Amino acid sequence: MTAPLRRRLKTLGTLLITLSAVSPASSVFIIAPGVIGGAGSGAFWSFLAAGVVGIFMAFVYAELSSAYPLAGGEYAIVARTLGHLPGFLVLGLMMITQLLIVAVIALGVGTYLSVLFPAVHGPTVAAVTCALAAVLAIFDIRLNAWVTGIFLAIEMLALVVVSALGLVHPARPFTDLLAHPVVADGAGVVPASIGVIAVATSVAIFAYNGYGSAVYFGEETQDAPRGIARAILWALGVTVASELVPVTAVLLGAPDLVSLFGAPNQMSYFITARGGSTLNTVISLAVALAIINAVLAILLITSRLVFSSAREQAWPRSANRALSSVHRRFGTPWIATVATGAVCALLCYVDPQLLLVVTGTSIVAAYAALCLAAIVGRRNGSTARAAYRMPWFPAAPILALAALGYVVYQNALDEKIGRPSLLVTAGIVLASLLYYLGALRRRGTWILHGPEDDPHAPVRSNLDGPGELD
């Protein structure tokens, strides 16, 4: 029988790791340039719209996580509300997405260290970062909470500086962002259409993604049903504020939008233009620390996903036995952590564009599954034990589904990234379906259960449907 993870976190510790996984500085410096490149100054509306979707999704996450604060996260919730098959499809999506997200974020370390060390090889630096993070992630979860908290404070300070550079002396009025968003067109700019803003919104959703990751520490958090819900809601609020404000500041304060849109590194251009090269170097180092911190936090999350899936016998028997091992001293899933770090290190050598295409819409699909889980969970009673109830139900999941549907539609019209991403997401779902039908359903060994130290944890073993709560 698999040993349980140890409940050593308080809500604050869970919140610190969760915010570190979101890594607002990494999102602003690595992901936001993609939003600005696609939507121009319309990126303000993309981030604002993504924030609205985030509010809906935070409500959904909080209610579902308070009912099922399990290390498996999204798939564990969906499997217990919609059934085993939908749950496993979400597991396939989240497994691929989480592993790739670590690599995507880690690749940013070399980009910002190159300010001081121009000759560094980005993929190798990223791979080493993943390996070192895996070693640290093996240790006590409370130690990791403190480490991520210190790094988080540094990156938040960097974002405050960036925001001040743009807001103290803006180059254009705020009304330009509201009423006249523009996007690059050759050597000039043209009005940004609703379509390009909507496509960029899916990337902005990715930039905010991570506030729901608190659920992965549900088996290590004290009073998890209430603590996880609070951590999710606080994480969403802090995330939106700490990303939307600096992005808005850059769009308002950039001396020239054409130069900003065309710059190889938009944030470095902005900081250098407004604060000088020395400040750019200092901020770049702070961002490198933030990225390393994000790699550590996301690796902590992903290793718990791997651990939970192995505990529930999702893989071959020998792999399940190893990956579900808990360290005797630290109480952490140490083999799952090492394996996750090794895979992520290898993925750092994959084409970054391919990584973005693979992760682009898989999160949207997982969000949609959670929205359905929230609605169905209320109807079939599988979330009746939730310690948190979202306000105005079912407005949040329905509005989130509508917004996600529009994002998918706009992605389908985008031949460069959006449509390929949708096809890749469909391919992952198909591969997961084939594995489920060909392996798990045939041998009938995918047994869902909660942590052994929680007598109230929901347990199911029926492979055909949601079943009855114990």
C-alpha positions as CSV (number, residue, x, y, z in Angstrom):
1,M,0.0,0.0,0.0
2,T,1.3,3.4,-1.0
3,A,2.4,5.6,2.0
4,P,0.5,8.9,2.2
5,L,2.0,12.3,1.6
6,R,2.5,14.3,4.8
7,R,0.3,17.3,5.7
8,R,3.0,19.9,6.5
9,L,1.7,22.9,4.7
10,K,-0.5,25.7,5.9
11,T,-2.6,27.7,3.5
12,L,0.0,30.4,3.2
13,G,2.7,27.9,2.2
14,T,0.3,26.4,-0.4
15,L,-0.4,29.9,-1.7
16,L,3.3,30.7,-2.1
17,I,4.0,27.6,-4.1
18,T,0.9,28.2,-6.2
19,L,1.9,31.8,-7.0
20,S,5.4,30.7,-7.8
21,A,4.0,28.1,-10.3
22,V,2.0,30.9,-11.9
23,S,5.2,33.0,-11.8
24,P,3.7,36.4,-12.7
25,A,7.2,37.7,-13.7
26,S,7.8,34.7,-16.0
27,S,4.4,35.2,-17.6
28,V,5.0,38.9,-18.1
29,F,8.5,38.5,-19.6
30,I,8.0,35.2,-21.5
31,I,4.4,34.7,-22.4
32,A,3.1,38.3,-22.5
33,P,5.4,39.2,-25.5
34,G,3.5,36.5,-27.4
35,V,0.2,38.1,-26.6
36,I,1.6,41.6,-27.5
37,G,3.0,40.2,-30.7
38,G,-0.3,38.8,-31.7
39,A,-2.7,41.5,-30.5
40,G,-0.5,44.5,-30.3
41,S,-1.9,47.0,-27.8
42,G,-5.0,44.9,-27.9
43,A,-3.1,42.7,-25.5
44,F,-4.7,44.8,-22.7
45,W,-8.1,43.5,-23.7
46,S,-6.8,40.0,-24.1
47,F,-5.4,40.0,-20.5
48,L,-8.6,41.6,-19.2
49,A,-10.8,39.1,-20.9
50,A,-8.5,36.3,-19.7
51,G,-8.9,37.7,-16.2
52,V,-12.7,37.5,-16.4
53,V,-12.5,33.9,-17.5
54,G,-10.1,33.4,-14.6
55,I,-12.7,34.6,-12.1
56,F,-15.2,32.1,-13.4
57,M,-12.6,29.3,-13.4
58,A,-11.4,30.2,-9.9
59,F,-14.9,29.7,-8.6
60,V,-15.1,26.4,-10.4
61,Y,-11.7,25.3,-9.1
62,A,-12.4,26.4,-5.6
63,E,-15.7,24.4,-5.3
64,L,-14.4,21.3,-6.9
65,S,-11.0,21.4,-5.0
66,S,-12.8,21.8,-1.7
67,A,-14.7,18.6,-2.5
68,Y,-11.7,16.7,-3.8
69,P,-8.4,18.2,-2.5
70,L,-6.4,15.4,-4.1
71,A,-2.8,15.3,-5.5
72,G,-4.2,14.3,-8.9
73,G,-5.7,17.7,-9.5
74,E,-8.0,18.1,-12.5
75,Y,-8.1,14.5,-13.6
76,A,-8.9,13.3,-10.1
77,I,-11.8,15.7,-9.9
78,V,-13.2,14.9,-13.4
79,A,-12.9,11.2,-12.8
80,R,-15.0,11.4,-9.6
81,T,-17.7,13.7,-11.1
82,L,-18.0,12.7,-14.8
83,G,-16.6,9.2,-14.8
84,H,-13.4,7.3,-15.2
85,L,-13.0,7.8,-19.0
86,P,-13.4,11.6,-19.0
87,G,-11.0,11.6,-16.0
88,F,-8.4,9.7,-17.9
89,L,-8.7,11.8,-21.0
90,V,-8.0,14.9,-18.7
91,L,-5.1,13.0,-17.2
92,G,-3.6,12.5,-20.6
93,L,-4.0,16.2,-21.4
94,M,-2.6,17.4,-18.1
95,M,0.3,15.0,-18.1
96,I,1.6,16.2,-21.5
97,T,0.8,19.8,-20.8
98,Q,2.5,19.9,-17.3
99,L,5.7,18.3,-18.5
100,L,5.9,20.6,-21.5
101,I,5.1,23.7,-19.4
102,V,8.1,23.1,-17.3
103,A,10.3,23.0,-20.4
104,V,8.7,26.1,-21.9
105,I,9.3,28.1,-18.7
106,A,12.8,26.7,-18.2
107,L,13.9,27.8,-21.7
108,G,13.4,31.4,-20.5
109,V,16.3,31.1,-18.0
110,G,18.9,31.1,-20.8
111,T,17.2,34.0,-22.5
112,Y,17.6,36.3,-19.5
113,L,21.0,35.0,-18.3
114,S,22.3,35.8,-21.8
115,V,22.2,39.5,-20.8
116,L,25.3,38.8,-18.7
117,F,26.5,35.6,-20.5
118,P,25.8,36.0,-24.2
119,A,27.4,32.6,-25.1
120,V,25.2,30.4,-22.9
121,H,23.4,27.6,-24.6
122,G,19.7,28.1,-23.8
123,P,18.5,24.5,-23.9
124,T,21.4,23.2,-21.8
125,V,20.8,25.9,-19.2
126,A,17.1,25.0,-19.1
127,A,17.9,21.3,-18.8
128,V,20.3,21.9,-15.9
129,T,17.7,24.1,-14.2
130,C,15.2,21.2,-14.4
131,A,17.7,18.8,-12.9
132,L,18.6,21.1,-10.0
133,A,14.9,21.9,-9.4
134,A,14.2,18.1,-9.2
135,V,16.9,17.6,-6.6
136,L,15.5,20.5,-4.4
137,A,11.9,19.3,-4.9
138,I,12.7,16.0,-3.2
139,F,13.2,17.7,0.2
140,D,10.5,18.6,2.7
141,I,7.5,20.5,1.2
142,R,7.8,23.2,3.9
143,L,11.4,24.0,2.8
144,N,10.2,24.3,-0.8
145,A,7.5,26.6,0.3
146,W,10.0,29.0,2.0
147,V,12.4,28.8,-1.0
148,T,9.6,29.6,-3.5
149,G,8.3,32.4,-1.2
150,I,11.7,34.2,-1.1
151,F,12.1,34.0,-4.9
152,L,8.5,35.1,-5.3
153,A,9.2,38.3,-3.3
154,I,12.1,39.1,-5.7
155,E,10.0,38.7,-8.8
156,M,7.2,40.8,-7.4
157,L,9.6,43.6,-6.7
158,A,10.8,43.4,-10.3
159,L,7.2,43.7,-11.6
160,V,6.6,46.8,-9.4
161,V,9.7,48.4,-11.0
162,V,8.5,47.6,-14.5
163,S,5.0,49.0,-13.7
164,A,6.4,52.2,-12.3
165,L,8.5,52.8,-15.5
166,G,5.4,52.8,-17.6
167,L,2.8,54.3,-15.4
168,V,4.8,57.3,-13.9
169,H,5.5,58.8,-17.3
170,P,3.1,57.2,-19.9
171,A,3.8,57.9,-23.6
172,R,0.1,57.7,-24.6
173,P,-3.2,58.0,-22.9
174,F,-5.0,55.0,-21.4
175,T,-8.0,55.7,-23.7
176,D,-5.8,54.6,-26.6
177,L,-5.7,51.1,-25.2
178,L,-9.4,51.1,-24.5
179,A,-10.8,52.5,-27.7
180,H,-8.0,52.3,-30.3
181,P,-5.9,49.1,-29.9
182,V,-3.5,48.6,-32.7
183,V,-1.4,45.7,-34.0
184,A,1.8,45.6,-36.1
185,D,1.5,45.6,-39.9
186,G,4.8,45.7,-41.7
187,A,6.5,49.0,-40.8
188,G,3.4,50.5,-39.2
189,V,0.3,49.7,-37.2
190,V,-3.3,49.0,-38.0
191,P,-6.4,48.7,-35.8
192,A,-6.5,45.4,-33.9
193,S,-9.5,43.3,-34.8
194,I,-11.6,41.4,-32.3
195,G,-10.4,38.2,-33.9
196,V,-6.7,38.7,-33.2
197,I,-7.5,39.9,-29.6
198,A,-9.6,36.7,-29.0
199,V,-6.8,34.4,-30.4
200,A,-4.3,36.2,-28.1
201,T,-6.8,35.7,-25.2
202,S,-6.1,32.0,-25.3
203,V,-2.4,32.8,-24.7
204,A,-3.3,35.2,-21.9
205,I,-5.3,32.5,-20.3
206,F,-2.2,30.4,-20.4
207,A,-0.3,33.3,-18.8
208,Y,-2.7,33.3,-15.8
209,N,-2.9,29.6,-15.6
210,G,-1.7,28.0,-12.4
211,Y,-4.0,29.5,-9.7
212,G,-5.9,26.2,-9.6
213,S,-2.6,24.3,-9.0
214,A,-3.2,24.6,-5.2
215,V,-5.3,21.5,-5.4
216,Y,-2.2,19.4,-6.2
217,F,-1.1,20.1,-2.6
218,G,-4.4,19.1,-1.1
219,E,-2.9,16.0,0.5
220,E,-0.1,18.0,2.1
221,T,-2.2,21.0,3.3
222,Q,-3.8,21.2,6.7
223,D,-7.6,21.7,6.7
224,A,-7.4,21.2,2.9
225,P,-11.1,21.6,1.9
226,R,-11.1,25.1,3.2
227,G,-7.5,26.0,2.8
228,I,-7.2,25.0,-0.9
229,A,-10.3,27.0,-1.8
230,R,-8.9,30.1,-0.2
231,A,-5.5,29.6,-1.8
232,I,-7.0,29.3,-5.2
233,L,-9.1,32.5,-4.9
234,W,-6.2,34.5,-3.5
235,A,-3.9,33.2,-6.1
236,L,-6.2,34.3,-8.9
237,G,-6.5,37.8,-7.5
238,V,-2.8,38.3,-7.0
239,T,-2.0,36.8,-10.4
240,V,-4.3,39.0,-12.4
241,A,-3.2,42.2,-10.7
242,S,0.5,41.4,-10.9
243,E,0.3,40.6,-14.6
244,L,-2.3,43.0,-16.0
245,V,-0.7,46.1,-14.4
246,P,2.8,45.7,-15.7
247,V,1.5,44.7,-19.2
248,T,-0.6,47.8,-19.2
249,A,2.4,49.8,-18.1
250,V,4.5,48.5,-20.9
251,L,1.8,49.3,-23.5
252,L,1.3,52.8,-22.1
253,G,5.0,53.7,-21.5
254,A,6.8,52.2,-24.5
255,P,8.3,55.2,-26.4
256,D,7.3,53.7,-29.8
257,L,4.8,50.9,-30.3
258,V,6.2,49.9,-33.7
259,S,9.7,49.4,-32.1
260,L,8.1,47.6,-29.2
261,F,6.1,45.2,-31.4
262,G,9.2,44.5,-33.6
263,A,11.8,44.1,-30.8
264,P,13.4,40.6,-30.4
265,N,12.9,41.0,-26.7
266,Q,10.0,43.4,-26.0
267,M,10.5,43.7,-22.3
268,S,14.3,44.3,-22.6
269,Y,13.5,47.0,-25.2
270,F,11.0,48.7,-22.9
271,I,13.2,48.6,-19.7
272,T,16.3,49.8,-21.6
273,A,14.4,52.6,-23.2
274,R,12.9,53.7,-20.0
275,G,15.4,52.8,-17.3
276,G,18.7,52.2,-19.1
277,S,20.9,49.1,-19.7
278,T,22.0,48.6,-16.1
279,L,18.4,48.4,-14.8
280,N,17.7,46.0,-17.7
281,T,20.5,43.8,-16.5
282,V,19.3,43.8,-12.9
283,I,15.7,43.1,-13.9
284,S,16.8,40.3,-16.3
285,L,18.6,38.6,-13.4
286,A,15.5,38.9,-11.2
287,V,13.4,37.4,-14.0
288,A,15.9,34.5,-14.4
289,L,15.4,33.8,-10.6
290,A,11.7,34.0,-11.1
291,I,11.9,31.4,-13.9
292,I,14.0,29.1,-11.9
293,N,11.4,29.5,-9.1
294,A,8.6,28.7,-11.5
295,V,10.4,25.6,-12.7
296,L,10.7,24.4,-9.1
297,A,7.1,25.1,-8.3
298,I,5.7,23.5,-11.5
299,L,7.9,20.5,-11.0
300,L,6.5,20.1,-7.5
301,I,3.0,20.1,-9.0
302,T,3.8,17.8,-11.9
303,S,5.5,15.2,-9.7
304,R,2.4,15.0,-7.6
305,L,0.3,14.4,-10.7
306,V,2.7,11.6,-11.7
307,F,2.6,10.2,-8.2
308,S,-1.2,10.2,-8.0
309,S,-1.6,8.5,-11.4
310,A,0.8,5.8,-10.4
311,R,-0.9,5.3,-7.0
312,E,-4.1,4.7,-8.9
313,Q,-2.4,2.1,-11.2
314,A,-2.6,4.1,-14.4
315,W,0.6,2.7,-15.9
316,P,2.5,-0.7,-16.1
317,R,2.9,-2.4,-12.7
318,S,6.6,-1.8,-12.2
319,A,6.3,1.9,-13.1
320,N,3.4,2.3,-10.7
321,R,5.3,0.8,-7.8
322,A,8.3,3.1,-8.3
323,L,6.5,6.3,-9.1
324,S,4.1,6.0,-6.1
325,S,7.0,5.7,-3.7
326,V,7.1,8.3,-0.8
327,H,10.4,9.3,0.8
328,R,10.6,8.0,4.3
329,R,12.2,11.1,5.7
330,F,10.8,13.9,3.7
331,G,7.3,12.5,2.9
332,T,7.5,13.5,-0.7
333,P,7.0,11.5,-4.0
334,W,10.8,11.4,-4.6
335,I,11.0,8.9,-7.6
336,A,8.1,10.7,-9.4
337,T,10.0,13.9,-8.8
338,V,13.3,12.6,-10.2
339,A,11.5,11.1,-13.2
340,T,9.6,14.3,-13.9
341,G,12.8,16.4,-13.8
342,A,14.6,14.0,-16.1
343,V,11.8,14.1,-18.7
344,C,11.5,17.8,-18.5
345,A,15.3,18.2,-19.0
346,L,15.1,16.2,-22.2
347,L,12.1,18.3,-23.4
348,C,14.2,21.4,-23.2
349,Y,15.9,20.4,-26.4
350,V,12.6,20.3,-28.3
351,D,11.7,23.2,-30.6
352,P,10.1,25.9,-28.4
353,Q,7.5,26.7,-31.1
354,L,6.4,23.1,-31.0
355,L,6.1,23.2,-27.2
356,L,3.8,26.3,-27.5
357,V,1.6,24.6,-30.1
358,V,1.2,21.5,-28.0
359,T,0.3,23.4,-24.8
360,G,-1.8,26.1,-26.5
361,T,-5.3,24.7,-26.2
362,S,-5.0,21.7,-24.0
363,I,-5.6,23.9,-21.0
364,V,-8.8,25.2,-22.6
365,A,-10.0,21.6,-22.9
366,A,-9.2,20.8,-19.3
367,Y,-11.0,24.0,-18.2
368,A,-14.1,22.9,-20.1
369,A,-14.0,19.5,-18.4
370,L,-13.9,21.2,-15.0
371,C,-16.8,23.4,-15.9
372,L,-18.9,20.4,-16.8
373,A,-17.7,18.6,-13.7
374,A,-19.0,21.6,-11.5
375,I,-22.4,21.4,-13.2
376,V,-22.8,17.6,-13.1
377,G,-21.3,17.4,-9.6
378,R,-24.1,19.6,-8.3
379,R,-26.7,17.5,-10.1
380,N,-25.5,14.0,-9.1
381,G,-24.3,15.0,-5.6
382,S,-20.7,14.0,-6.1
383,T,-19.6,17.5,-4.9
384,A,-22.1,17.7,-2.1
385,R,-19.3,17.6,0.5
386,A,-17.6,20.7,-0.9
387,A,-16.6,23.1,1.9
388,Y,-16.8,26.0,-0.6
389,R,-19.8,26.9,-2.8
390,M,-19.3,29.2,-5.7
391,P,-21.7,32.3,-5.8
392,W,-24.4,32.6,-8.5
393,F,-24.2,29.0,-9.6
394,P,-24.4,27.9,-12.4
395,A,-23.4,31.3,-13.9
396,A,-19.6,30.8,-13.5
397,P,-19.2,27.4,-15.3
398,I,-21.7,28.4,-18.0
399,L,-20.1,31.7,-18.8
400,A,-16.7,30.1,-18.7
401,L,-17.8,27.5,-21.2
402,A,-19.1,30.2,-23.5
403,A,-15.9,32.1,-23.3
404,L,-13.8,29.0,-23.9
405,G,-16.0,28.0,-26.8
406,Y,-15.3,31.4,-28.4
407,V,-11.6,31.0,-27.8
408,V,-11.6,27.6,-29.5
409,Y,-13.6,29.0,-32.5
410,Q,-11.0,31.8,-33.0
411,N,-8.1,29.3,-32.6
412,A,-9.7,27.2,-35.3
413,L,-9.5,30.2,-37.7
414,D,-5.8,30.7,-36.9
415,E,-3.7,28.6,-39.3
416,K,-0.3,29.3,-37.8
417,I,-0.7,28.2,-34.1
418,G,-4.4,28.0,-33.1
419,R,-5.5,25.3,-35.5
420,P,-2.4,23.1,-35.2
421,S,-2.8,23.4,-31.4
422,L,-6.4,22.2,-31.6
423,L,-5.3,19.2,-33.7
424,V,-2.6,18.3,-31.3
425,T,-5.0,18.5,-28.4
426,A,-7.4,16.2,-30.2
427,G,-4.5,13.8,-30.9
428,I,-3.6,13.7,-27.2
429,V,-7.2,12.9,-26.3
430,L,-7.4,10.2,-29.0
431,A,-4.1,8.6,-27.7
432,S,-5.4,8.7,-24.1
433,L,-8.7,7.1,-25.2
434,L,-6.9,4.3,-27.0
435,Y,-4.7,3.6,-24.0
436,Y,-7.7,3.6,-21.7
437,L,-9.7,1.2,-23.8
438,G,-6.7,-1.0,-24.8
439,A,-5.0,-1.2,-21.4
440,L,-6.8,0.1,-18.4
441,R,-10.3,-1.0,-19.2
442,R,-9.2,-4.4,-20.3
443,R,-7.3,-5.1,-17.1
444,G,-9.7,-3.2,-14.9
445,T,-7.1,-1.9,-12.4
446,W,-7.6,1.9,-12.5
447,I,-8.8,2.3,-8.9
448,L,-9.4,5.8,-7.7
449,H,-8.8,6.6,-4.0
450,G,-7.8,9.5,-1.8
451,P,-5.0,9.8,0.7
452,E,-4.9,7.0,3.3
453,D,-4.6,9.4,6.2
454,D,-7.9,11.1,5.4
455,P,-10.9,8.9,6.5
456,H,-13.3,11.2,4.7
457,A,-11.5,11.0,1.3
458,P,-13.8,9.8,-1.4
459,V,-13.0,6.3,-2.8
460,R,-14.2,4.7,-6.0
461,S,-13.3,1.5,-7.8
462,N,-16.0,1.3,-10.5
463,L,-14.4,1.6,-13.9
464,D,-17.7,2.3,-15.7
465,G,-18.9,5.6,-14.2
466,P,-19.0,8.1,-11.4
467,G,-20.4,5.5,-9.0
468,E,-21.5,6.3,-5.4
469,L,-19.7,8.2,-2.8
470,D,-18.6,6.3,0.3
